[in-house]
Amino acid sequence: MNALNPLLKDGSLPQARAQEPSMEDILASIRRIIAEDHSDGFAGAYPQRLGSVTPEPLGLDQTEGAASSDPEQPLLSAATENSVVTAFNILLASKAVQQSDLVIDLARDMLRPMLKAWLDDNLPAIVERLVKAEIERLTRAD
């Protein structure tokens, strides 16, 4: 098995890959989500327009832009929006997000050497300073 050929020597997939959804399953899921979005429409996804806004008069130093954009036209096309929603749904369904302990464990493993180095560099000075302060406090109290 190598990066170019993910199959084991016997021709089977490794165990981790065998449990992942197939490309066909992912594409079917994407098609289903897109079909659901088209059937439901996007009426409930966005709040209704609150009211018309009247622009304030322009001052002498202000000018209007040469091209005004239509405020009713959405920023994203429906296809782009569907694509983004589908990608995030796939991410949320992935095992990496579902197994959030995995992320915590990875962060902990990455931070451990940095924390050890910081403690090795700073802890003796901190303890020494605190011990001196406590000794001074105790000697003044007597």
Long-range contacts (C-beta under 8 A, 24 or more apart in sequence): 20-95, 26-90, 29-89, 29-90, 29-93, 30-86, 30-90, 33-82, 33-85, 33-86, 33-89, 34-82, 34-86, 37-82, 37-85, 42-78, 42-81
